[in-house]
Every structure is written in C-alpha cells, then in structure tokens.
C-alpha cells in the first residue's frame, strides 16, 4: 500500500510512518522541515513543504491508496489572534488541499485527525461517537476540521475521522510536557482534578489506525482513547506513583489562566470519552489501563 502522511514528521506521524514501513508499505510524509528519523529507509520519502498552500506535494495525494492527515500547529501555546489563526488554518487549509487533490471516483481513503476537544466541556456525560459537539474554540476548530475532511466522501473514497485523546508516549505529546515537573516532585491535579481525561498509549493509537485501514466498512468519527478514562486527579496520582515521586500540589484555575490565558480553560475541560466503535468492532487495546500504559512507557 502507498500511504501519504501530512504532518508525518511530527510526534504521531513519526510513529505511524515507522509502523507502516515495518509492515512493508510505501510511505511519503510531509513536514515543514522534511526532517525525519526514517530518512534513508527503503520505500520512504520526506517532502519539505507547507501544506497550507497548494503545491507539487499534492501530486502525492492521488497516487496514494490512503492519506493520513495529521498536519496542524500545536495548540500548546499562549493564544492570541495570530496563534489562533495558525491553529485553524494549519488544519483547515491542509485538509482542503488534500481533498481538492483527490481524484473524483478514485479509491484514496482519508484518515483525518481531530480531537476529543470536539466534545467541549461536558462534565460526567459519557461521550461516544454519536454525541453532539460542544462549545469553545477547540470544539469549533474540530467541528470545522471534520466537516472539511468529510467532503472527501464525494470523491469516492471512505473517510475516517480520528478523534484523539491525550497521546501518551516518549518524545512528545501530553506526557512529555508533564514529566519534568512530576520528576521534580512538583506535579499535581489541575483545578481540583475532577475533570475526566481521555488518553491513549501511542502503540494503541498506531495499532487502531492500522486496524481501521484494514477494515473496509469503517467510516465516520472514531474515538481514539483507552476504554478506561480517568479523572485528572487519578492521572496525576498514577503518574507520580509510576515515577516514585510525590504530587502534593494542586494547580488552581486562576494560575492556569494567568499562565496560559484562554488555553487554561480548555485544558481543564471534562470529556468522559469512550471508544465505543473500536470496542464494538473488536479492537484489542494492548494498554487499556493507565497504570500499565505508564509502566510500559516509563520503563521501556
């Protein structure tokens, strides 16, 4: 299979590309720098390009059996008008250019990233894939991102929307940002810790994606999160325990808002997300429990 990964030089894209190469697929990735640890491997090509602009990179879309659309600027920065525009445009424009390059009547499948931020702040409500979208900046970004990707269904291929929870792995993502303060014994729950935190081990994310690529009937939104969602306070306790460190501090909401601005309110959104589709289709999580996932990542 020939696969194109937009944003394929990032944290998730690098892991996905490595697994696909290991299984014998031909992989092309895009990224602003074009740098990838997979450089030099057989059947691998990295393109340095800006996917928010149309360009020669789009020729790879129609040549591919599947496009995995992961491109998007990080949300983990203090937002202002310019940063928010970058967050939106990096997702919407890339997706628009991917879809426009797809051949009508073709058979290119699109696996497009989204996030559990789609659901907004929903308290203790269980959120399967059929739950309505929520409110807030990230919910609106996700809603528009998904809508753009779903237009690809008119081109003939299937579309799968991957709503990622917090991705746990070394070298990036949610866990990487937390490790230093927790190793220093400065960790603790955020704003009381009552909010639900959906998460997924990187290995399970990659395995779930390949599972869906092989399942021709899989379409629409799919929650990429472990079956056992935890509250923020329980995540904090488990991470501190795995590191053998105390976590005595609770970060109040006003401090988050001072440090992160509008992002602070989004970070403490409660999303009790469940992977209903993956579970019903028989996907087996290697790391369903948080303790097992952290043990594997931190000791591996």
Residue pairs with C-beta under 8 A, 6 or more apart in sequence:
1 20
1 25
1 26
1 65
1 66
1 213
2 25
2 26
2 28
2 63
2 64
2 65
2 66
3 20
3 25
3 26
3 27
3 28
3 64
3 65
3 66
3 67
3 68
4 27
4 28
4 29
4 30
4 60
4 61
4 63
4 64
4 66
4 67
4 68
5 13
5 16
5 17
5 27
5 28
5 29
5 30
5 67
5 68
5 70
6 13
6 29
6 30
6 51
6 67
6 68
6 69
6 70
6 71
6 94
6 98
7 13
7 30
7 31
7 51
7 69
7 70
7 71
7 72
7 94
7 113
8 14
8 16
8 17
8 27
8 28
8 29
8 30
8 31
8 36
8 46
8 68
8 70
9 29
9 30
9 31
9 32
9 33
9 34
9 35
9 36
9 46
10 31
10 70
10 172
11 167
11 169
11 171
11 172
11 173
12 70
12 113
12 164
12 167
12 172
12 173
12 202
12 205
13 29
13 31
13 68
13 70
14 36
14 37
14 38
15 169
15 202
15 205
15 206
16 68
16 70
16 206
16 209
17 27
17 29
17 36
17 38
17 44
18 37
18 38
19 206
19 207
19 210
20 27
20 210
21 27
21 38
21 41
21 42
21 43
21 44
23 210
24 43
25 43
26 43
26 44
27 38
27 43
27 44
27 45
28 44
28 45
28 46
28 47
28 60
28 64
29 36
29 38
29 44
29 45
29 46
29 47
30 46
30 47
30 49
30 51
30 57
30 60
30 71
31 46
31 47
31 48
31 49
32 48
32 49
32 50
33 48
34 46
34 47
34 48
34 49
35 46
36 44
36 46
38 44
38 46
39 46
47 57
47 60
49 55
49 56
49 57
51 57
51 71
51 93
51 94
51 97
51 98
52 89
52 90
52 93
52 94
52 97
53 93
53 97
54 97
54 100
58 97
58 98
58 100
58 101
59 101
61 67
61 98
61 101
61 102
61 108
62 101
62 102
62 103
62 106
62 108
64 108
65 107
65 108
65 109
66 108
66 109
66 110
66 111
66 213
67 98
67 102
67 108
67 109
67 110
67 111
68 111
68 209
69 94
69 95
69 98
69 110
69 111
69 112
69 113
69 149
70 113
71 90
71 91
71 94
72 87
72 90
72 91
72 94
72 113
72 145
73 83
73 86
73 87
73 90
73 91
75 87
75 138
75 263
75 266
76 177
76 263
77 83
77 263
78 260
78 261
78 263
79 87
79 137
79 261
79 262
79 263
84 137
87 141
88 141
88 144
91 141
91 144
91 145
92 144
92 145
92 148
95 112
95 145
95 148
95 149
96 148
98 110
98 152
99 110
99 148
99 149
99 151
99 152
99 155
102 108
102 110
102 152
102 155
102 156
102 157
103 155
103 156
104 154
104 155
104 156
105 155
105 156
106 155
106 156
106 157
107 156
107 157
108 155
108 156
108 157
109 157
109 158
109 159
109 160
109 213
110 149
110 152
110 157
110 158
110 159
110 160
111 160
111 162
111 209
111 212
111 213
112 145
112 146
112 149
112 152
112 159
112 160
112 161
112 162
113 145
113 162
113 164
114 142
114 145
114 146
114 149
114 161
114 162
114 163
114 164
114 221
115 138
115 142
115 163
115 164
116 127
116 163
116 164
116 165
116 198
116 223
116 225
116 271
116 273
117 136
117 138
117 139
117 141
117 142
117 266
117 269
117 271
118 133
118 134
118 138
118 139
118 142
118 143
118 146
118 163
118 221
119 127
119 131
119 133
119 134
119 139
119 271
119 273
120 133
120 134
120 135
120 136
120 138
120 139
120 269
120 271
121 134
121 135
121 136
121 195
121 268
121 269
121 270
121 271
122 131
122 134
122 269
122 270
122 271
122 272
123 270
123 272
124 196
124 270
124 272
125 131
125 272
126 272
126 274
127 223
127 271
127 272
127 273
127 274
128 223
128 274
128 276
128 277
129 163
129 220
129 221
129 222
129 223
129 276
129 277
133 139
133 142
133 143
134 269
136 265
136 266
136 269
137 262
137 266
138 266
138 269
142 163
146 161
146 221
149 159
149 161
150 159
150 161
152 159
153 159
158 216
158 218
158 219
159 219
159 220
160 212
160 218
160 219
160 220
160 222
161 220
161 221
161 222
162 209
162 222
162 224
163 221
163 222
163 223
163 224
163 225
163 273
164 200
164 205
164 224
164 225
165 197
165 198
165 199
165 200
165 223
165 224
165 225
165 226
165 229
165 271
165 273
166 173
166 174
166 175
166 197
166 198
166 199
166 200
167 173
167 174
167 199
167 200
167 202
167 205
168 174
168 175
168 199
168 200
168 201
168 202
168 293
168 294
168 297
169 175
169 176
169 201
169 202
169 203
169 297
170 176
170 297
173 202
174 199
175 239
175 297
178 187
178 239
179 243
181 187
182 239
182 240
182 243
182 245
182 247
183 243
183 245
184 245
185 245
185 246
185 247
185 248
186 249
187 236
187 239
187 240
187 245
187 247
187 249
188 236
188 247
188 248
188 249
188 250
188 251
189 232
189 233
189 236
189 247
189 250
189 251
190 232
190 236
190 250
190 251
190 256
190 267
190 268
191 232
191 250
191 251
191 252
191 253
191 256
191 268
192 233
192 250
193 231
193 232
193 233
193 234
193 236
193 250
194 231
194 232
194 233
194 270
195 231
195 232
195 268
195 269
195 270
195 271
196 229
196 230
196 231
196 232
196 270
196 271
196 272
196 273
197 229
197 230
197 231
197 232
197 235
197 271
198 223
198 225
198 226
198 229
198 271
198 272
198 273
199 225
199 226
199 229
199 230
199 235
199 290
199 293
200 208
200 224
200 225
200 226
201 226
201 285
201 286
201 287
201 293
201 296
201 297
202 297
203 286
203 287
203 296
204 226
204 285
204 286
204 287
205 224
207 283
207 286
208 222
208 224
208 278
208 283
209 224
211 278
211 281
211 283
212 218
212 222
215 281
218 277
218 281
221 277
222 275
222 277
222 278
223 273
223 274
223 275
223 276
223 277
223 278
224 275
224 278
225 273
225 274
225 275
226 275
226 285
226 287
226 288
226 289
226 290
226 293
227 274
227 275
227 279
227 285
227 288
228 288
228 289
228 290
229 272
229 273
229 274
230 238
230 290
232 268
234 290
235 290
236 247
237 247
238 290
238 291
238 294
239 247
239 294
240 246
240 247
241 291
242 291
242 294
242 295
242 298
243 298
253 264
253 265
253 268
256 264
256 265
256 267
256 268
257 264
257 265
258 264
260 267
275 283
278 285
287 293
287 296
